[in-house]
Amino acid sequence: MDVLVIGASGLLGTDLVTALLEADHEVTGLGQSELDVRTLAVDDEDAVRHAVGGHDVVVDAAGLPPEAAERHPSLAFDVDAVGAQLVAAACARTGTRLVHVSSADVVAGHPQGSPVPVTAPLRPLGAHGRAHAAGEWAVRASGADALVVRAGWLYGAHGDCLPRMLAALARETDALRVPASWAGQPTWTVDVARVVVGLLEVGAPAGVYPASAMGWTDRFGWALEVWESLGRDLDLLEPVEGEDPGDDHDDHDHHVEHDGPVEPPGWSVLAPQPLRRLGVEPVGPWRLRWQEAADEVLAGL
């Protein structure tokens, strides 16, 4: 299978390219310097169509990190909604299968309690969730043969993420305050890449698929696991209630928080169905997957 990966040099895209190559697919990777969806306008459809043409599958893994999306909502919309629309329209016109990587934050407004199934209506919270929700609508409206893959709280070895940020902060401070109210599923990018490859190889029908790890925690619980992996004293982490999504670093008070407007506590927790019905193994429990990933993600920090 000839696969084009857009966002190939990013946090997820790097692992997608590796997983596809290991599965013996032909892979072309486009990074930001080759096709920057942040700067594409609606009249640049020819550039996108030219990039898409000649491939069996396009995996659109371009996206703004959640914390950047909250600080720059208009840019988030350009990347995660307008960019998605351009890629999906090009795939529809060329008959190319599309894998569109979305976010669990598109359903974060659902009441806390049970994992959210793929059939639930979109209820995004935050600029990140709203931009991705608009992107999903654009993909569905395009008529492309599209798999929408949702994952939340991504971390990996090839870009900015909470574990790597905490490792950097651990060199600067002994104590740290971390938001505790937003619930989600920390998910290794290696696992998301495996799910994408699995969906392609079983010929999954167009639809929405979850790729988050099983179980859930809040940001403080996730930070505790990372802090322990770093060998730091867990008593030096302090939970902060009522904070909104996104992670940013305030150099003055060592407080992991977000600078945008405060949202209600979110519930970015996805149910694993329908992966098993297709013969694709869901991602395992988030804590076990972190223990497997920690050395690789934190290497060199």
N, C-alpha and C positions, 0 to 999 in steps of 0.2 A: 504494500500500500504506500502510495506517495503522499506524504503528510507535510503541510506547511504549518509551522508554529509561529504565530505572531506574539511578540513579547518573549522571544526565546532566551534573552539574556537576563530575565527577571527572576524573582524569588521562586515562582512556580515554573516558569518557562524553561529554566535550566534543567530541572529534574524531568520535565516532560520530554525534552529532547533526548536525554539519556535513556529514559524508559522506552521510548519509541524505537530508538536505535537498538537497544538490547532485545526488543521483540522483532528485530529484523525488518523494520519498515524503513523506507527511504525518507529522509527528513531534510527539509529546508527550514532553516531558522531565520527569522527576521527580528532583529533587535530594534531599539529605538532609533538608531542612526539610519536604519534602512527603511522603516515604515513607522513613523511616529504618529500614532493615532491621536496624540494630544494636540497636534497642530493641523490635522486634516479638517477641511471645511466640506460642506455638502457638495460643492462643485468639484471636489477631488475624487469623484467616484471612479474615474478612469484609472487613476493611480492604484486604487485598491483592487479594481477588477483585473488589472494587469498583474498584480502580485498574486492574486488568487488563481488565475488561470493556469491550467495544466496540472493541477494537483487533485488527488482523489478526496482528500480531507483537509480542511483548515481548522486548526485549534487556535481559537482566539483567547490567549492568556494575558493580553495587555490589560493593565488596570492600575489605578492609583491606590496606594496603601490606605487603609482606613483612616489613620491619623492625618495623613495628607489630605484626604477627601474632606474631612471635617474642617480643616483650616482653609481649604480652597474648593468650595462647593461647585463653583462654575467650571473649574477645571475638571473636577470629578465627573460632571455631567458630560463634558466634551469627550472624555476618555471612555467612560463606562456606558454611556447612552448613545451619543452621536457616533463614536467610533464603532460601537457594536452594530448600530444601524447600517453604517457604510459596509462593514465586512459582511453582514448578513445579506444585504441587497446584492452584493457582488456574488456571493455564493448561490443565491437564488437564480441569478441570471446565467451563471455558468454551470449550474447543476452540480455544484460541489457540496459534499456533506460538510456540515459545520458542527464543531464542538465549541460551545460558548461557555466560558468559565464565569460563573456568577458568584454571589455571596449569600451566606445564610442570613445576613442582615436584612434581606428582602422580606423576611417573615418575622422580624424581631419584635414587632408590635403585638404579636399574639400573647394571650395570657400565659403566665408562667405555670408550669405544671407538667404537661405531657409533651414529648417531642412532636414537632410539627410535620405532618405528612406533606408530600409534594402536591397533593390535591387541594391544600388549604389556600385561601386567597392571599395575595400579596399584602402585607402590612409592614412596610419598611419603617425603620427609624434612622434618624441621622442622615447627613448628606450622602454618606457612603451607601447606605441601604436604599435611599431614594434614587440615586443615580443607577445602581444596579437593577432596581425594579424597572426603571424606564428602559434600560438596556434589554431586559428580558421581554418586555412588551414589544420592543422594536424587532427583536429576533423572531418572535412568534408571528408578528404581522408581516414579515418579509416574505413568507412562503418558502423559506429555505428548509432543507432537510436537516433539522438542527437538534442536537442533544444539548440541553442546558444542564450544566453540572454545577451544583451549589456546594460550596465549602466555606467553613468559617474559621477565623482565628488561625490563619496559616502561619507556619514557621518553617524555616529551612536554613540551609547553610549558605545560600547564595543571595542574600539580600537582607533588608531591614525587617526585623520581627521582634516581638517582645523578649524572647530568651536572649537574643544577641544584644538588645538594648540593656537588659538587666546585667548582662556580663560586663558591658562597658561601664555602667553605673557602679558596679561592685568595686571597680578600681578607684572610684572617686569618693565613695561615701560608705559609712558603716550601716546607716539606717535609711529606710525608704518607706514612703507611704504609697499604697497601691489601692485603686478603686476596687470595691467588692460587690457592687450591685448588679453589674451586667453579666448574664449567664451565657455560656457558649461552650464550644467543643474545640479545644486546641488540636490542630490537625497538621501533621507533617506533610510537606509538599511531595515527598517521595510517595506517600500513600495516595494522595490525590492523583498523581501521575499514573500510578498502577490502576486505579479505578478507570481513568480515561482510556488507557490501553485496553483494559478488559471490555469496556463498553463497545469500543470499535471492533474488537476481535469477535465478539458474539453477534455483531450486526444489530445492536440495540435499536429499536424503533425510535423515531423522533419523540421527544418528551423531556421531562425534568427528572434529574437524578441526583440523589444526595451523595456527597463524598466526604463528609465530616467523620471524625472519629466517634466511636460510641461513648455513651456517658456524657457527663457535663460537669462544669465547675464554674466558679466566678473568676474574675481576673486575679483576685487575691490568691485563690486556691492554685491557680496556674503559676503565679509568681512564687508561691511557696515551693512548688516542685522544682522550678528552675533554680531558686536560691539554694535549695538543698543539693542540687547537682553541682552547684558552684562551690560547695563546701562551706557555705556561710551560715551564721547563726540565725535560725528561723525567728528568734525573738526580736531581731532587728528589723523585721518587716511589720508595718502597721496598716491594718485595713482602714479604708476610708469609705463610708457609706454615701450613697446618693450621687456618685459621680456618673458621668455620661460616657459613651463609647469612645474608643480611640485612645492611643497611647502617645503621650508626648513627654518630653523631659524638660522640666524647669530647672535650670542650672542653679537657681537661688535656693530652692528648698528641697531638692531631690524628691520631687513629687511626680509620680507617673499619672498624668491626667490629660484631658483634652481641653483645648481652648475655645471650642465653639459653644453654641447655645445648648443649655442643659436639656436632655431628653429624659423621659421616664425610663426606669430600668428595663432593659431589653431581654428577650428570650430567644437567642440565636441557636436554638437546639433543634436539629433535624432528625426525623425518623429514618432508619436505614432502608426501608422498603422504597422502591421495588428492585433493588440490586439482586437480592437472593433469587427472585423469580426468574431472573435472566441468567443465573449461574455465575454472577460476578460477586466475589466475596467482599462484603462491606469492610470498612476500616475497623480495626480492633479498638479496644478501650483506650481512651486518650492517654491515661497515665502510663499504661504499659508501652504504648507507642512512643511516648516521650522518653521513657527509660531506654528504649532501643535507639532513639535518635540523638540523645543528648550529647554524646561524645563527638559525633559528626557535626552537629549544629554549632556547638561551642568551641570547636577546634580552632586553635590559634588566638583565642580571645582571652 
